[in-house]
Amino acid sequence: MSMTELETIRTPARSGPSAARSWLRALELTEPIARNPERLLSSVIDERAETEGDSPALLSGRERMTYRGLAERATQYTRWGLEQGLGKGDAVCLMMPNRPEYMAVWLGITRTGCAVALLNTNLNGASLAHSVNIVAPKHIIAAPEFADRLTPGGPRIWVHGVDLDIGEYSTETLAGSERRPVTIDDRALYIYTSGTTGLPKAANISHGRLMQWSHWFAGMMETGPGDRLYNCLPMYHSVGGIVATGAVLAAGGSVVLRENFSASQFWSDIVQWDCTLFQYIGELCRYLLQTAVSPRETEHNIRMCCGNGLRPDIWASFKERFAIPRILEFYASTEGNVSLFNVEGKPGSIGRLPSYLAHRFPSTVVRFDVQKEEPLRNEQGFCVLAAPNEVGEAIGRISAGNRFEGYANEEESEKKIIRNVFESGDAWYRTGDLMRRDAQGYFYFVDRIGDTFRWKGENVSTTEVAEAICSFSGIRQANVYGVAIPKFEGRAGMALIVPDQELDFALLRAHLLSVLPEYAHPLFLRVCNKLEVTATFKHTKATLTREGYDPGAVDDVMYFYDRQRGRYVRLDEELYERIQNGIVRL
C-alpha cells in the first residue's frame, strides 16, 4: 500500500473506532516489508535482541529464552546449516514438540536459504513417509521421542541433543562471509495441510509471507512489549508456529508455549503465566465450555483472544462465561490468499474487508454447483457472483500483491486455481470453503466443499447440522457427514455423536424439527465415547464415510430414523439389509 493510501485512511482512523485503528496499524507495520527485501523475520529477532536483550521471548516449563538467547541460538543453527552446505533449493525436516528451541531451529536454518519442513508430530508410518518424501530433504532433525518413527537409509537423521550438539557453534554475530543472499521472495518453510481429505500437502511459505503474517497480526492484535500470549497450538501449524509467536515477538512481547492443549489446565496456565492474550483454533473453545466451572477461568488478565473456528452457537456463551473482553476471529489458510478479519467482534462472522482494501485483496463469493463441486458458469463461460446471503465458494484473485505460493507439488497447486473467472485470463484461488456474505460485507463460514452434500434435491451443510445437534442438551459433540445408499441419489445424513448422558431420542427428534428442515435431519446416528480430531481440532470424516452405516463394520451402536414408526430405532443387520435392498422408506 502506498503512503498516499495510508494517509487517506490514517486521518479518520485516529479519531474513529478501534476497528479502524487496528486496520491502520496492520497496514503501517506491513507497508515497509516490500521496500526491505533482505529483512527477514530472523532479522527482526536480531533487532529485538539489541533493544530487548534479556527480556523474555519464548517461555515454557521445559526452557526459557530471552530475545538475546533466541537470536544467539538461531545463529548457532545458521552455522550448523552452513557447515552442512545447505542453501537455496535444499530442505531440512524438523520433528519436535512445542518448545522455544523449535523456533530457534527454523529461524537459524532458513537464513542459509534452505527451507525447513515442519513435520506433524502426530504422524507415523506411510503418512509420515509421504510428508518427508514430497519435500526431498537432505537432513531430518528429530527430538529423541520421535526418532524411532523415522526410517534410516534416506536423508540423514539428526537426533536433537544426541548427535546434534548445537552448543559447539559460536553465538557471535554472523560475519559478512557467512551471510547468504536470502530475500523475502525465497522459500522459508514447508507447512503441511491437515490431511483431512487425503494425504497432507506441503505448502510453500516464503520469508515475505512470514513477515506479512507476523506484522499484520501484530497490528490487528495491537501487541506490545507488555503482552504475553499463551500458545498451546502445535508449532508445526501456521497459527501456532508463526501467527501466535511472530505477532508477539515482532512487538517485543513474550510467548508461553505448552506442548499440548489441556482443557482442564488451560485457565490455570494462563493465570500462572499472567498472560494477556491467547490463540485458539477449531473446537478448542467448545472443549473449554465443556469443563467444570473453575474460579481461575475469570481471574485472568486476558484482554483479547484471537483465532479461527469459534462457531456462532457458542460465541456468546464463551465470551460471557470466561469474561473475554475482545474476540478477534479471522479467516485464513496456510496456503491461501483470502484473509478476513472480524475486527468489530460481530458474533458468528469470520470477518470482512473494509472498502479501502477491497481492491488490494479482492475476495468474493461465487455461485456453486454442489453436485459437480465447482463454481457455476454462465452462458458466456464466466462465474457468477453470489447474491447477498447466498451460499457459494469463496475465492481470491491472484496477483503480484495477492500471491498464491502453492505447494511443493505443482499439480496440487494447479488444482487450487480457477481461471477465466470474470474475464479472460484472470486467475483466482479456490478456498474450498462455502460461505455467504451479508449486505454489510460480513462473511460467514457455511461448510467445506465435499462436506456439504445433496439429499432429496437439497443442499445439506454438515456444519449447520452439527451445530443444531450440539445445541441439544445431552450431546457434547457431533460430527456430521453424508453416506451413500443403494438406489438413492445423493447422500443421506449421518451423525457420529458423543452424549454426556442417556439420550431421549424422541426429544432429540423434536429438537431437530424445531431448528432444521426435515431433509437436513440425520437419517443415521452413531453413538460413541470420543470423536477423532486432528491436532488442530478438525474432525476427520474419510474413515467414517467409508464405514458408513454397516453395523457389522464397527462396534459403536447405531440408530436409524424409521419414518413408518416416526422414531429412531436400533440399526441391526436385518434392518441394514432391508435398507440396502431398498425396501425401507427413506
Secondary structure as the mmCIF struct_conf table of DSSP 4:
data_model
#
loop_
_struct_conf.conf_type_id
_struct_conf.id
_struct_conf.beg_label_comp_id
_struct_conf.beg_label_asym_id
_struct_conf.beg_label_seq_id
_struct_conf.end_label_comp_id
_struct_conf.end_label_asym_id
_struct_conf.end_label_seq_id
HELX_RH_AL_P HELX_RH_AL_P1 MET A 3 SER A 15
BEND BEND1 GLY A 16 GLY A 16
HELX_RH_AL_P HELX_RH_AL_P2 SER A 18 THR A 30
TURN_TY1_P TURN_TY1_P1 GLU A 31 ARG A 35
TURN_TY1_P TURN_TY1_P2 PRO A 37 GLU A 38
HELX_RH_AL_P HELX_RH_AL_P3 LEU A 41 GLU A 52
TURN_TY1_P TURN_TY1_P3 GLY A 53 ASP A 54
BEND BEND2 SER A 55 SER A 55
STRN STRN1 PRO A 56 LEU A 59
BEND BEND3 GLY A 61 ARG A 62
STRN STRN2 ARG A 64 THR A 66
HELX_RH_AL_P HELX_RH_AL_P4 TYR A 67 GLU A 83
TURN_TY1_P TURN_TY1_P4 GLN A 84 GLY A 85
TURN_TY1_P TURN_TY1_P5 LYS A 88 GLY A 89
STRN STRN3 ALA A 91 MET A 95
BEND BEND4 ASN A 98 ARG A 99
HELX_RH_AL_P HELX_RH_AL_P5 PRO A 100 ILE A 109
HELX_RH_3T_P HELX_RH_3T_P1 THR A 110 THR A 112
TURN_TY1_P TURN_TY1_P6 GLY A 113 GLY A 113
STRN STRN4 ALA A 115 LEU A 118
TURN_TY1_P TURN_TY1_P7 THR A 121 ASN A 122
HELX_RH_AL_P HELX_RH_AL_P6 GLY A 125 ASN A 133
TURN_TY1_P TURN_TY1_P8 ILE A 134 VAL A 135
BEND BEND5 LYS A 138 LYS A 138
STRN STRN5 HIS A 139 ALA A 142
HELX_RH_3T_P HELX_RH_3T_P2 PRO A 144 ARG A 149
BEND BEND6 LEU A 150 LEU A 150
HELX_LH_PP_P HELX_LH_PP_P1 THR A 151 THR A 151
TURN_TY1_P TURN_TY1_P9 PRO A 152 GLY A 153
BEND BEND7 GLY A 154 PRO A 155
STRN STRN6 ARG A 156 VAL A 159
STRN STRN7 HIS A 160 HIS A 160
TURN_TY1_P TURN_TY1_P10 GLY A 161 ASP A 163
STRN STRN8 LEU A 164 LEU A 164
HELX_RH_3T_P HELX_RH_3T_P3 ILE A 166 GLU A 168
BEND BEND8 TYR A 169 TYR A 169
BEND BEND9 GLU A 172 GLU A 172
HELX_LH_PP_P HELX_LH_PP_P2 THR A 173 ALA A 175
HELX_RH_3T_P HELX_RH_3T_P4 GLY A 176 GLU A 178
TURN_TY1_P TURN_TY1_P11 ILE A 184 ASP A 185
BEND BEND10 ASP A 186 ASP A 186
STRN STRN9 ARG A 187 TYR A 192
TURN_TY1_P TURN_TY1_P12 THR A 196 THR A 197
BEND BEND11 GLY A 198 LEU A 199
STRN STRN10 ALA A 202 SER A 206
HELX_RH_AL_P HELX_RH_AL_P7 HIS A 207 MET A 221
TURN_TY1_P TURN_TY1_P13 GLU A 222 GLU A 222
TURN_TY1_P TURN_TY1_P14 PRO A 225 GLY A 226
STRN STRN11 ARG A 228 ASN A 231
BEND BEND12 LEU A 233 LEU A 233
TURN_TY1_P TURN_TY1_P15 MET A 235 TYR A 236
BEND BEND13 HIS A 237 HIS A 237
HELX_RH_AL_P HELX_RH_AL_P8 SER A 238 SER A 238
HELX_RH_PI_P HELX_RH_PI_P1 VAL A 239 VAL A 243
HELX_RH_AL_P HELX_RH_AL_P9 ALA A 244 LEU A 249
TURN_TY1_P TURN_TY1_P16 ALA A 250 GLY A 252
STRN STRN12 SER A 254 LEU A 257
BEND BEND14 GLU A 259 ASN A 260
TURN_TY1_P TURN_TY1_P17 ALA A 263 GLN A 265
HELX_RH_AL_P HELX_RH_AL_P10 PHE A 266 GLN A 272
TURN_TY1_P TURN_TY1_P18 TRP A 273 ASP A 274
BEND BEND15 THR A 276 THR A 276
STRN STRN13 LEU A 277 ILE A 281
TURN_TY1_P TURN_TY1_P19 GLY A 282 GLU A 283
HELX_RH_AL_P HELX_RH_AL_P11 LEU A 284 LEU A 289
TURN_TY1_P TURN_TY1_P20 GLN A 290 GLN A 290
BEND BEND16 THR A 291 THR A 291
HELX_LH_PP_P HELX_LH_PP_P3 ALA A 292 VAL A 293
HELX_RH_3T_P HELX_RH_3T_P5 PRO A 295 THR A 298
BEND BEND17 GLU A 299 HIS A 300
STRN STRN14 MET A 304 ASN A 308
HELX_RH_AL_P HELX_RH_AL_P12 PRO A 312 ARG A 321
TURN_TY1_P TURN_TY1_P21 PHE A 322 ALA A 323
BEND BEND18 PRO A 325 PRO A 325
STRN STRN15 ILE A 327 TYR A 331
BEND BEND19 THR A 334 GLU A 335
BEND BEND20 ASN A 337 ASN A 337
STRN STRN16 LEU A 340 ASN A 342
TURN_TY1_P TURN_TY1_P22 VAL A 343 GLU A 344
TURN_TY1_P TURN_TY1_P23 PRO A 347 GLY A 348
STRN STRN17 GLY A 351 ARG A 352
HELX_RH_3T_P HELX_RH_3T_P6 SER A 355 LEU A 357
TURN_TY1_P TURN_TY1_P24 ALA A 358 ARG A 360
BEND BEND21 PHE A 361 PHE A 361
STRN STRN18 SER A 363 ASP A 369
TURN_TY1_P TURN_TY1_P25 VAL A 370 GLU A 373
STRN STRN19 GLU A 374 PRO A 375
STRN STRN20 ARG A 377 ARG A 377
TURN_TY1_P TURN_TY1_P26 GLU A 379 GLN A 380
BEND BEND22 GLY A 381 GLY A 381
STRN STRN21 CYS A 383 CYS A 383
STRN STRN22 LEU A 385 LEU A 385
HELX_LH_PP_P HELX_LH_PP_P4 ALA A 386 ALA A 387
TURN_TY1_P TURN_TY1_P27 PRO A 388 ASN A 389
STRN STRN23 GLY A 392 ARG A 397
STRN STRN24 SER A 399 SER A 399
TURN_TY1_P TURN_TY1_P28 ALA A 400 GLY A 401
STRN STRN25 ASN A 402 ASN A 402
STRN STRN26 TYR A 407 TYR A 407
BEND BEND23 ALA A 408 ASN A 409
HELX_RH_AL_P HELX_RH_AL_P13 GLU A 410 LYS A 415
TURN_TY1_P TURN_TY1_P29 LYS A 416 LYS A 416
STRN STRN27 ILE A 417 ARG A 419
BEND BEND24 ASN A 420 GLU A 423
TURN_TY1_P TURN_TY1_P30 SER A 424 GLY A 425
STRN STRN28 ALA A 427 ARG A 437
TURN_TY1_P TURN_TY1_P31 ALA A 439 GLN A 440
BEND BEND25 GLY A 441 GLY A 441
STRN STRN29 PHE A 443 ARG A 448
TURN_TY1_P TURN_TY1_P32 ILE A 449 ASP A 451
BEND BEND26 THR A 452 THR A 452
STRN STRN30 PHE A 453 TRP A 455
TURN_TY1_P TURN_TY1_P33 LYS A 456 GLY A 457
STRN STRN31 GLU A 458 VAL A 460
HELX_RH_AL_P HELX_RH_AL_P14 THR A 462 CYS A 470
TURN_TY1_P TURN_TY1_P34 SER A 471 SER A 471
BEND BEND27 PHE A 472 PHE A 472
TURN_TY1_P TURN_TY1_P35 SER A 473 GLY A 474
STRN STRN32 ILE A 475 VAL A 483
TURN_TY1_P TURN_TY1_P36 PRO A 486 LYS A 487
BEND BEND28 GLU A 489 GLY A 490
STRN STRN33 ALA A 492 PRO A 499
BEND BEND29 ASP A 500 GLN A 501
HELX_RH_AL_P HELX_RH_AL_P15 PHE A 505 VAL A 515
BEND BEND30 LEU A 516 LEU A 516
HELX_RH_3T_P HELX_RH_3T_P7 GLU A 518 ALA A 520
BEND BEND31 HIS A 521 HIS A 521
BEND BEND32 LEU A 523 LEU A 523
STRN STRN34 PHE A 524 VAL A 527
BEND BEND33 ASN A 529 ASN A 529
STRN STRN35 VAL A 533 VAL A 533
TURN_TY1_P TURN_TY1_P37 ALA A 535 THR A 536
BEND BEND34 PHE A 537 PHE A 537
HELX_LH_PP_P HELX_LH_PP_P5 LYS A 538 LYS A 538
STRN STRN36 HIS A 539 HIS A 539
HELX_LH_PP_P HELX_LH_PP_P6 THR A 540 THR A 540
HELX_RH_AL_P HELX_RH_AL_P16 ALA A 542 GLU A 547
TURN_TY1_P TURN_TY1_P38 GLY A 548 TYR A 549
TURN_TY1_P TURN_TY1_P39 PRO A 551 ALA A 553
BEND BEND35 ASP A 555 ASP A 556
STRN STRN37 VAL A 557 ASP A 562
TURN_TY1_P TURN_TY1_P40 ARG A 563 GLY A 566
STRN STRN38 ARG A 567 ARG A 570
HELX_RH_AL_P HELX_RH_AL_P17 GLU A 573 GLN A 580
TURN_TY1_P TURN_TY1_P41 ASN A 581 GLY A 582
BEND BEND36 VAL A 584 VAL A 584
#
